């Protein structure tokens, strides 16, 4: 139901025929163009059952199911056309439906295909950068408790906002009014309930100065409680534009504000604008609205000076972006700015909410998530937003999770979702923070180990424990680079600079910010010791000869040295542990030596400058004649590099 407030609202003013694929689809096309997707799906299904090879019909049918989040049927019908489709968005939507249905491996296959078709799309680059993101989200740990509320109905309910002693929600429960063709549910209205020690009582629909026969939804209040911001369908004010065929009036979502009549401890204030017993008056459409785009999902900063909202106004990055604007003394909005490409994508970013700790929460269907829309968070650091992070389960699911709104304490609040197990198409869930969403600003200070001087323009990278790079930065002239990382993340910090030995550190932090982390790099000359290259050992897995990621990191240092000294010739000596027959170990070490040499050659070093020799178990570092631990055996599985000549 949240998609009602996502796309355009259409009212038909002419029954002239819509131009579709052919006469067979005319009725279905007209319903689709009027956003009556439930009925459109029924009509397309009738045709598809007779002609299952018609690409146009099947794509329209899949799209209809996609728009009402019938993920099972959408997946079924997209699957019939994806193999032959050249439309990257069809591929993307199919991948999303697979993910929403819990088919993560299949979803990744199609996301890879989408990434090949749209390599520069932010959704593609994010996926390619971190294809194992699902495991991270699932293993993140439970930060919130989530519980379905008794106030939910069989219809769509979402957007819980606490204000004084009430909860305000948006709901389609008014079944005495008109029904909306998109999903065949009643139009949306704003309701409130009394909150009494965790119970929600006394359901009340807001007065007709707020609720109309059109859609209303999503409220936000000024800190003094005197102004309520909310959204309404623009057709109420006869604000619309006509579609390209000139058949339909196209309505959008507009932002309104209303003034409070009833103040605390005062039953009624007669100011000439308030009706008796009405709580709100003077509902006014704000000047930033336009008949050509929507403004929705308002949220105010704790001081009431900044408003955040989502919009599809021109100049954005995707379907809907998050913006902020300044609120003046009389409640008007100015100086509107897009929050930028780090937050906004080619998809939809909506339902912003800034808590009093300055953490911005929002929902997105394009940042890496579990399926549908997920809730993300970001925070300002030095005037810039950090890279958004997924809040994790159970706030997020493989369905749509949105409208994450916390109270002033930033501990308790609500999230809305159409996940399975709910009472209606969307439900409001109470959330309670169990653990902090902890982030640390890690400042690295890169220094020359010999001179102790800072190293400028060194490459510093943060990777997860699987080696996937999350972020890369160059150090400043003072040798500094900063990264925002999650508490308890196990990360690898890699630092490299021409002329120095690269360094890799395994790090884990608690929620206590660390001091500046000094990292010393050794000049390349310092790691050439007499007749050997003094690298960290090249260890191998048991009974294996393949080059691991950490081995490759060390071998790249050897490549850099041999590039600096073009006359240098190296002999790689490979050793095994003592487990297994000696003759077998001799052969295994020979394969490891040749594997090591071949890696160096593959990096552009001439094959006549490096040879590999297998030593077997003849020269152990640790004597295992009386038995060894796994760690001690691992020390014996190594490669060493002898300088034959310089």
N, C-alpha and C positions, 0 to 999 in steps of 0.2 A: 504493500500500500504506500510505502514511502516513495515509490516511483510516480505516484500521482503528483507529488510535489517536486518531481524531477524534470519531467518533460512538459510539453505544452498541453494546455487544456483547449479543447475544440468544441465549439457550438455550431451546428449546421445551420446555415441560412439559405441554402439552396439545395434542391434535390436533383440538380443536373447530374448526369452520370459522371462518375470518376473514371478517368482513363486508366484501365488496368491492362493486364496481359491480353485478355480476350473476353468475350461475352460470358464465358463460363465462370470467370473469377470476378465479374462486375460487382456482385453483391458482397462477396468477401472483401474485395478491395475497398469498397465504400466503408464497410465496418472497420477495417484496418485503419483507413485514413481518418476516421472519426475516433480512433484510439479505443474502440470497443473490442478489445482483444479476445475476451471470452467468446463472444459471438462470432468474431472473425475466425477464431480457431475452429469452431464448429463447422463453419462453411468451407474453409480450406480442407478440413479433414474429410468432408464428404467427397470433394473432388480428388483428393490424394488417394482415397480408398479405391477410386475407379482408375486412376492413372498415377501409379507410384513412381513413374520416371520423370514427371514434370518438375524440372528444377525450380522454376519460379514458384509454383504452388508449395512445394516442400519447404523452400527457404522462407516463404511468408508464414507458413504454419509453424516452423521452428521459431521464427522471430516472435510470433504471437505468444507462444508458450514461454519464451525467454522473458518477455515483458511482464508476464504475470507470475514469474518465478516458479513455473511448473517445470522443475529441473529434469524430472524423469522423462517427460514427453519432449522437452526441448532437446535433450541429449539424443533421444531416439531418432528424431527427425533430422537434426543436424548430421547425425552419423551417416545418413543416406546421401549427403551431398558433399561432405568435406573432401573426399578423395578427388573429386572433380572440380572443386571450387578454387578459383583464383582470387577470391575475396579474403584478404587477410583478417578482416573483422569477423567473418564467419568462422575461420579457424580459431581465432581468439575466444569467441563466445562458446564454441564447442569445448575448448579446453577448460573454460570456466565452469561449464555445466558438468563436465566430468569431475572436476575438483569438488563442486558443490555436492555431488553424489558420492564423494569419498573415494573416487578412482584416481588417486594421486599419481601413480606411475603412468597411467594412460594420459592423464592431463599433461604431464611433463613432456611426453612424446610430441603432443600437438603444440605445446608452447615452444618447443624447439623449432618446429616447422614455422610457427608464427614469427619467431625471432629471425629465421632465415629470410622470410619474406619482408620483414620490417626491421632490419638490423639496427636502425638508428632510433627506433621508437623507445621511449623510456621504459616501457613495460618489458621490452625485449632485453635491453641492457641490464636492467635489474635482475631479470631471471637468469641471464647468462653469467652474471657476476656471482650469483649465489643459488645454483640449482638445487642445493640441499636445504633450502630455507625452511621447509616444512618440519624437518627433524628439530631444527633449532627452536621453532615456535612451540612445538609440542613438548619439548624438553625444558622449556623455559621455567616451568614451575608455576604454581597457582598463586597469583597475586591478589585475587579478589574472590569473594564468595558471591554466588548469583542465585536468586530465588524468585520464582514466578509469583506475581501479586494476585490477590483475590479480586481486585478491581477489573481485571481483564474480562472482555466479553467474547462472544463468538465471532465478532468482527475485528477490524484492525484497530489496535490501540498502541500508541507510541508517544515518545517524547516527554517522559516524566520530568517535571520541573518543580522543585520545592520553593515555596514563597510563603514566608511567615508560617502559619500553621496549616497550610494547604499544599496539596500536590495538584498540579495542572497537567492534563494530558490531552492529546489529540486523538479523537475517536470517530469511528464510523458507525457507532451503535444506534444512532437515531433512525430506526427502521421505519418510521412513519413518513419520512420525507422521500425525495427522489433518489433513484439509484444511479450510480455512475457507471458508464459503459465499459470503462477500462477493466474493472474486475467484478462488476455487477454487485457492488456493495454500496450502501448509502454514502452520501457526501460527508466530508469530514467537518466536525465541529470541535470546539474547545470546551472541555469539562474540568471541574475541580472537585476535589474530595477533601474533607477535613482529615487531618492527621492527628491521631491521639495514641501516644505510646506504641507506635508501630502498627496501629490499625488504621484503616482507611474507611471513613464513614461519610454518609450524607452526600451522595452523588448529586451534583448540580451542573446543569448546562448553563454556560454564560449567556447573558441577555442578548437580545437581538441587535443591540448596537455593535456587538462583536460578531456573533454568529449570524449568518445569512443563509440563503438557499444555495450559496456557492461553497467552495472549500475554504475553511479556515484552519490554521494549525501552527504549531511551534511558537511558544511564547518566551519572552525574556523580560526581566524587570529591572528598572533603575534601582540603584542602591537605596534611595529614599522611599521606594515603593510607590511613587506618584505617577510613573509612566510605565505602560506595558507596550512592548513591541510584539507584533504578531504578523502572520502572513495571510493573505487572502487572494483568491482568484481575481484576476484583473477585470474579468467581464462584469463584475459588480459595478465598476465605474465606467463601463462601456469603453474600456481600453483594450484594443486588440489590433492585430493586423491580419490581412487575408493571405491564405496560402497561395502557392504558385499557380494553382488552377483557378483561383478567385472564387472557389466554391464555399470555403469555410472561414468563419471568424476564428482566428487563432489567439486564444487567451494565454496569459502567462501568470506567474506568481509575483505578487507585489508585497512590499513591506509597508506596514501601517504602524502607527502608534496611537494609543488611547490614554486619556487622563483619568486618574482615579477620583471618584466621587466620595466614596466612603473611606474615611481615614480611621486609623486605629482608635478605638474607644468612642468614635462618633458614628451614629447610625446613618446619618444622611446629611449631605451638604447641598443646599439649593443655590447653585451658582448660575442659574438660567440655562444651563446646558444639560443638567442631569435630570433624568426621570426619577420619580420617587422610587426608592429602594434599589435603584441601579447602582452597581459598584463602579462601572466604567462609563465614560462619555467621550464625545469628541474624537471618534475614530477617524484618523486623518491619513491619507496616502502620502508618503514622503516624496520629496522632489527628486530623489535619485532614481526613482522608478522609471521604466520605459515600457511602451507597448511591445518592444522588440526583444526583450529578454526578461528573465526571471531574477528576483532577489528573494532569498529564503533562508530559513534556519538561523535566525538572529541569536546572538549570544553577546553579553556585555562583560567587559572587564570588571574587576571588583570595585574599582573607583568610579565606574560608570562613564569614563571618558572615551573609551574605545568600544566600537561595536564590530563584531566579526560576523560574517554571513557567507553564503555560497551563492554563486551566480554564473550564468552562461553569457554574460555581457561580452561584447567583442574585445579582442586583445588578450584572451586567456590562453591557457595551454591545452585545455581539453574540453570535455562536454560541460562539466561544472567545476569551477575553481573556488578556492577560499580567498576572501578579501577581508580587509579591515578598513574602517573609516573612523574619523574623529567626530564626537558628539559635542555640539556647542551647548551654550547655556539654556537654549530653548528646545533642545532635543533634535535639531536638524543634523544631518550627516554630511561631512565634507572630507576632502583629501583622501579619497578612496584609493587604496593600493592593493595590488595582487600580492599574495604572500610568497610568490616566486616558484621556480621550477623544482626546487628541492622538495616542496610539499605538493604542488599541483602537477598532475600528469596528463597524458592524453585521455585518461578515463574520467571518473567522477570522484571529486573530493567534496564532501558535504558534512553537515551537522557539526560545525566547529563549536568547541566549548573551552574557554580558558578558565582554569580554576585559580584560586587566590595564591597558589604557589607558582603561578606563571607557566604551568604546564598546559600546552594546547593539545586537546584531544580532538580527533576528527575521524570520519569514516571514509574509506576509499575502496573502490573495486579494482584498482590498478596497482597499488603497492602490494608487495608480496604478502599473501594472506592464506587463510584456510579454505576460502571459498565464499562467493558472494561478496558482500561488503564486510570489511573488518574494521575494528577500532584501532587507531594508531595514536601515538603521542610524540610530541617534540617539545623542546624548550629553547628559549633564547640564550645564546652565549655570545658576548661581545657584539650584540646587535644583530646577530644572524641566527636563524633557526637551525637546530641540529637535524641530522638525518632522521626521518620518522622511524619509529620502532613499533612493532606489533605488540599490543597489550597482552596477547596470549590467551590461552584458555583459562577459565570457562567463559570469560567475557565474549570471546570470539568462538565461532563455530564454523561449520561448513555451509551455513546459511547466511542471510543478511543480518549483520549486527551493526547497530547505528544508534544515534542520539544518546551517546554516553555523556551524562550530565551529573556532576557531583555537587554536593552542597558546599557551603562556605568552608567547612572543615576539611574539604578535599579527601574525605574518608568514606562518606556514605553518599549514595546517589542512585541513579537508574541507568539502565541500558535497554534498548528495544531490539527485538529479534523476531524473525519468522522461523526459528529453528523448530525441529520436530519436538513434540511433547507439549506444545503450547495450547492455549484455549481458542485462539483465533488466528487470523492470517498474520497479524503482528501482535506481539504481547510486550508489556512493560515488565521488566525484571528489576528487583532491588539488587544493588551491588554494595558490598562492604569491603574496604581495603584490608587485606590480611598482611601483606608485606609491601614495602615501598617499591615504587618503580625507580630503582636506584641507578643513577648514571654518575660517572666520574670523568672529570676533565683531566686527562693524562697529558702532562707537559714533558716532552723529551728534550734533553740537552745533549747534543752530539759533539764530542770533543776528541781532539788528537791525543792519543795515549802518551805520546812522547813530549809534546810541547804544552799540553793541557789547554790549547787554544780551541775556540769553537770552530766547527767545520760547517761552513755555509753551503747551501744548495746540495746537501746530501739527500738521497732518496730514502724516505722512511715509510714503511707500510705496516698496516695492522691486518692480520689474518686470523681466521678462526682456527680451531685446533685440527681442522682437516686441510689447512693450507689455502683455503679460498680467501683471496684478498678482499677486505671490506673497504679499505680507504688507503690512499697513497698521498703523501705530501712531501714537498721539498722544504728543507730547513731554511730558516731566515738567515740574514747576515750574522745574527748572533747565535746561530746553530740550534734554534728552537723550532719545534713542531708540536702542535696540539691535536689531540684526538678525544672525542667523546665516546666512552665505552660503557657497557653495562657492568654493574657490580657482579662479581662472581663469574664473569666471563673468563674462560680460558682462552687466551689470545697469544699470538706470536708477533713479536715486534722484529721487523727485519730492517736493517740499516745498511746502505751501500753508498760508496763514493769512489770514483776512479782514483787509483793510487793507494787505496786502503783495503784491508781485509774486511769483507762483509761480515756482519754479525747478526745472529738470530737469537732472540731471547724468548723463553716461555714465561708468561706472566699470568697471575690471577690476583685480583684485588677484592677487598671487602668494601663496605660502604664508607670507609674512612678515606677521604681523598689522599693520595700519596703525595709526597713532596716531589719536586722536580726530579725526574729520573735521568741521571747522568749515564750516558753510554759512550764508552771509549773505543775508538777504532784504531787498530794497529796499522801503521804504514806497511806497505807490502814488503819492504826490505826487512822488517822486523820478524817476518815469519819464515824467512830463508835462514835456516840454522845449519851451519857447516855443510853437510852433504845431504840434508833432507829438507823437504818442504814441511813446515810444522803446522799442518792443518788439524782440525778436529778429526777424530777417527771416522773413517767411512765404514759404518757398521751395516751388516746385512741381516735380513730375517733368516731364521733357522731354515737350512736346506734350500735357500734361494740364492740366485745370482743377479736378480734384477736390481736396478738402481732406484732406491727410494727417494722421496722428495727431499729429505734431509741430506741424503748422500749427494744428490744433484746440487744442492745449495753449496756444499763444501767443494765439490768438483768444479763449480763455476769460479771459485777462488783460484784454483790451480790453473784454469784456462786464462784468467786475468794475468797471473804471473807469467805464464808462458808467452802471452801476447806482449808483455812489457819486456821480456828477455827473449828475443826471437832465436837466439842461438842455444837456448837451454834444451837439454834432452833429459827425459824423465823415464825411470823404470818403476812401474806400479807393481808392488808386491802385495799379493792377497793371501790372507790367512783364514783358516777355519778353526772351529773349536774341535775338541777331541772326541765328540760323539760320532759314532759311525766308524766303519772300517777305514784304515789309514789310506788305502788305495782310492777309495771313493772320495775321501776328503781332499786328496791331491787333485783329483779331477775337478771337484767342485771349486776349489780355490783357483784352478786355472781358468775355469769359466768366469769366475768373479773378476779375475785380473783382466781378462779380455773384455768383459762387459764394462769395466772401469775405463780401460783405454779407449774402447769404442765410443763411449760417451764424450770423452775429451775430443776425439777426432771429429765427432758429429758437430762440435762447436766451432770447427774451422781450423783446428790444429793439425798440421801435417802428420800423416801416419808414421813417418820416419823419425818423429821426435818423441814418441812415447811407445813403450812396449809393456807387456803385462806378463808377470811370472807368478805362478801358483806355488805357494810354500806349504800348502796343506796344514797339518797340525804340528809341524816341526818346530816352530818358534812361537810358543804361546806367551802371552803377556802374563797370564795367571796360570800357575801350575795346578792342573786339575787331576793329578794322579791319585789324589785321595778324595776326589769328588769336588764339584763346584755348583754354585747356585746358578740360576738362569742369568742373573746379571753378570756373573763372572764369565760364564760361557760367552755371553754377548761381547765382552771386551776382547775375547780372542778372535771373534769374527770381524776382521777389519782389513783395510787396505792402507799401505804406507807408500810414500813417494820419495824415491832416491834420486838425487841429482847426479846423472852420469857425466854431464859436462855443461858448462855455461858458455 
